Amino acid sequence: MFPKEIQNATHSLYLFVRLTDNIIDETNKTIEDAKIELTNWINNWNHYYYHNTHENPSYRLLKQLITDYQIPIKLIDDFNNSMIRDTNQNRYESYQELKEYMHGSAEIIGLIMARILEADPHDYEAAKALGEAFQLTNFIRDIKEDYQKRNRIYIPNNILIKHNSSHKDIEQLTLTPELQNTLKYIINYNRTLYHQARQGIHSIHPKTQFPLLLAINLYEAILDKIEKENYNIFNKRIQTNTIDKIIVYWKTKLKFKISKSKYYYKTIKNFENFENNSQ
């Protein structure tokens, strides 16, 4: 639903991110093989970016994206560093530790998209919150898959302990009342991130506001489904279906129209007041 230019830019970013992520997420290789392949991939990218060697379509598209939207290369470096971290760490002691990882794996995606969508720099914190929100929802939804396929648990140990749960509940795929309370707590925090992200929508180009708001609402709807399933993330992979998406679309469309009408009304009244005070 984004304009073609935005779609192309987003595709350039997604392609590099997806290919990098696939290296460490493939289950048919050892972690050591993944480290070697990831190191080679990142080294080749750096050679291409700085010296134009090791040609690769995804490298070329990403470099053009960086040039077109003046994206700091440090953001790409931070992303790559978090991918490396994924091959070295599979448990997190605190949310602060997890957030350090998510800066590179999620927040920087929000920051790059903010530049693509021409957001006001004052709203970059909202962009970071959105990146964190999307990934945190993924972590909650994919608890079972991440552990079974990759031996990763992203739910921080100190939050589990706070609710009298532990990594053992996840490792045994046991939905205890304590783990339910942990998930409730994290989902509530996740929703505050989505709320923060919505506050930045007003600053991006009008043509991209509705598509971004829809993406936010569709992703947050996954949390609604998890709650309706009584937080049982072990029974099946919880996701929204076509009916859910249609409902979210029309609710978002209606609320977006109402909010824009209120905005335009307020703008007109402010202009009228300005004119009256100037006479």
C-alpha positions in Angstrom: 0.0 0.0 0.0 3.0 2.3 0.2 3.9 4.4 -2.9 6.1 2.5 -5.4 9.2 4.4 -4.5 8.7 3.5 -0.8 8.0 -0.1 -1.7 11.2 -0.4 -3.6 13.3 1.1 -0.8 11.6 -1.1 1.7 12.3 -4.2 -0.5 16.0 -3.2 -0.7 16.2 -3.1 3.1 14.2 -6.3 3.6 16.2 -8.3 1.2 19.5 -7.7 3.0 17.9 -8.2 6.4 16.1 -11.4 5.4 19.2 -12.9 3.7 21.3 -12.1 6.7 18.7 -13.5 9.2 18.3 -16.7 7.2 22.0 -17.5 7.6 21.6 -17.8 11.4 18.0 -19.1 11.4 18.5 -22.1 9.1 18.2 -25.3 11.1 20.1 -27.6 8.7 23.5 -26.2 9.8 25.6 -26.2 13.0 26.0 -22.9 14.9 29.7 -23.0 14.0 28.9 -23.2 10.3 26.4 -20.4 10.7 29.1 -18.2 12.3 31.5 -18.9 9.5 28.9 -18.1 6.8 27.7 -15.0 8.6 31.3 -13.7 9.0 31.9 -14.2 5.3 28.6 -12.5 4.4 29.3 -9.5 6.5 33.0 -9.2 5.4 31.9 -9.4 1.7 29.3 -6.7 2.4 31.9 -4.4 3.9 34.3 -5.1 1.0 31.5 -4.1 -1.4 30.4 -1.0 0.5 33.9 0.4 0.9 35.8 -1.1 -2.2 33.0 -2.1 -4.7 34.2 -5.8 -4.6 32.2 -8.9 -4.0 29.2 -7.8 -6.1 25.9 -9.1 -4.9 22.4 -7.8 -5.8 21.3 -7.3 -2.2 24.6 -5.5 -1.5 24.0 -3.2 -4.5 20.4 -2.4 -3.5 21.4 -1.7 0.1 24.2 0.6 -0.9 21.9 2.5 -3.2 19.4 2.8 -0.4 22.1 4.2 2.0 23.0 6.8 -0.6 19.5 7.8 -1.6 18.2 8.3 2.0 21.5 9.3 3.7 21.4 6.4 6.1 24.3 6.3 8.5 26.4 3.2 7.9 26.6 2.7 11.6 23.0 1.5 11.5 24.0 -1.3 9.2 27.0 -2.1 11.4 24.8 -2.3 14.4 22.4 -4.7 12.7 25.3 -7.0 11.6 26.7 -6.9 15.1 23.4 -8.1 16.6 23.3 -10.9 14.0 26.7 -12.0 15.2 25.5 -11.8 18.8 22.7 -14.3 17.8 25.3 -16.9 17.1 27.0 -16.4 20.5 24.1 -15.8 22.9 20.9 -17.7 23.4 19.7 -16.5 26.8 19.3 -13.0 28.3 19.6 -12.2 31.9 17.7 -8.8 31.8 15.5 -6.7 29.6 18.3 -4.2 29.3 20.6 -6.9 27.9 17.9 -7.9 25.5 17.3 -4.3 24.5 21.0 -3.9 23.6 20.5 -6.8 21.2 17.2 -5.4 19.9 18.8 -2.0 19.1 20.7 -3.7 16.3 18.1 -6.3 15.3 15.0 -4.1 15.5 15.4 -0.5 16.5 17.7 0.3 13.6 15.1 -1.1 11.2 12.7 1.5 12.6 15.3 4.2 12.2 16.0 3.3 8.6 12.3 3.2 7.8 11.8 6.6 9.5 14.3 8.0 7.0 12.6 6.3 4.1 9.2 7.6 5.2 10.7 11.1 5.7 9.8 11.3 9.4 10.7 14.3 11.5 13.9 13.5 13.4 12.1 14.4 16.6 10.0 11.3 16.1 12.9 8.9 15.7 12.3 7.6 19.2 8.8 6.5 18.1 10.5 4.7 15.1 12.8 2.9 17.5 9.8 1.9 19.7 8.0 0.5 16.6 11.0 -1.7 15.7 11.2 -2.9 19.3 7.5 -3.5 19.4 7.4 -5.6 16.2 10.3 -7.8 17.4 9.0 -8.2 20.9 5.7 -9.5 19.4 7.7 -12.0 17.4 9.6 -13.1 20.5 6.3 -13.7 22.3 4.6 -15.5 19.4 7.6 -17.6 18.6 8.7 -18.8 22.0 8.2 -22.4 21.2 9.7 -22.3 17.8 12.8 -20.3 18.9 13.5 -22.8 21.6 12.8 -26.0 19.7 14.5 -25.1 16.5 17.3 -22.8 17.6 17.7 -23.3 21.4 17.0 -19.6 21.9 14.9 -18.0 24.7 14.5 -14.3 24.4 12.3 -13.8 27.4 14.7 -12.3 30.0 15.5 -14.3 33.1 14.9 -11.5 35.5 11.4 -10.9 34.3 10.6 -14.6 34.5 12.0 -14.7 38.1 9.9 -11.6 39.0 6.8 -13.7 38.2 8.1 -16.9 39.8 8.7 -18.5 36.5 11.9 -19.6 34.8 13.5 -20.8 31.6 12.6 -24.3 32.7 8.9 -23.6 32.0 9.8 -22.7 28.4 12.2 -25.6 28.0 9.5 -28.0 29.2 6.9 -26.3 27.1 4.7 -25.9 30.2 2.2 -23.0 30.4 2.3 -22.5 34.1 0.2 -19.7 35.8 3.6 -18.0 36.5 4.5 -18.0 32.9 1.1 -16.7 32.0 1.6 -13.8 34.3 5.0 -13.2 32.7 3.5 -13.1 29.3 0.7 -10.7 30.5 3.4 -8.4 31.8 5.4 -8.4 28.6 2.4 -8.0 26.4 1.3 -4.9 28.4 4.7 -3.4 27.9 4.6 -4.4 24.2 1.3 -2.4 23.9 3.0 0.7 25.4 5.6 0.5 22.6 2.9 0.3 19.9 1.2 3.4 21.6 4.5 5.3 21.5 5.0 4.3 17.9 1.6 5.7 16.8 2.5 9.1 18.2 5.1 9.5 15.5 2.8 8.7 12.5 1.7 12.4 12.1 5.2 13.4 11.0 5.6 11.1 8.0 4.4 11.8 4.5 0.5 11.7 4.4 0.5 9.0 1.7 2.3 6.6 4.0 0.5 7.3 7.3 -2.4 4.9 6.8 -0.3 1.9 5.5 2.0 2.3 8.5 -0.8 2.6 11.0 -2.4 -0.5 9.4 0.8 -2.4 9.8 1.0 -1.5 13.5 -2.6 -2.5 14.1 -2.2 -5.8 12.3 0.8 -6.7 14.3 -0.7 -5.7 17.6 -3.7 -7.9 16.7 -1.4 -10.9 17.2 -1.2 -9.9 20.9 -5.0 -9.9 20.9 -5.1 -13.4 19.6 -2.5 -14.6 22.1 -4.7 -13.2 24.9 -7.8 -14.9 23.5 -5.8 -18.2 23.5 -5.2 -17.6 27.2 -1.5 -17.1 26.5 -1.0 -20.7 25.3 1.8 -20.1 22.9 2.8 -23.8 23.1 -0.3 -25.3 21.6 0.1 -23.8 18.1 1.7 -20.9 16.4 -0.8 -18.1 17.0 -1.5 -15.8 14.0 -4.2 -13.6 12.6 -6.4 -15.1 9.9 -8.0 -13.4 6.9 -11.2 -12.4 8.8 -9.1 -10.9 11.6 -7.1 -8.9 9.0 -10.2 -7.6 7.2 -11.7 -6.5 10.6 -8.5 -4.7 11.5 -8.3 -3.1 8.1 -11.8 -1.5 8.3 -11.4 -0.5 11.9 -8.2 1.2 11.1 -9.6 2.8 8.0 -12.6 4.3 10.0 -10.4 5.5 12.9 -7.9 7.0 10.5 -10.6 9.0 8.6 -12.1 10.2 11.9 -8.7 11.3 13.2 -7.8 13.1 10.0 -11.2 14.9 10.0 -10.5 16.1 13.6 -7.1 17.2 12.6 -8.3 19.2 9.6 -11.1 20.7 11.7 -8.7 21.8 14.4 -6.3 23.3 11.8 -9.2 25.3 10.2 -10.3 26.6 13.6 -6.7 27.6 14.5 -6.4 29.5 11.2 -9.8 31.2 11.8 -8.7 32.2 15.3 -5.4 33.6 13.9 -7.2 35.6 11.3 -9.6 37.0 13.9 -6.8 38.0 16.2 -4.9 39.6 13.3 -7.8 42.0 12.4 
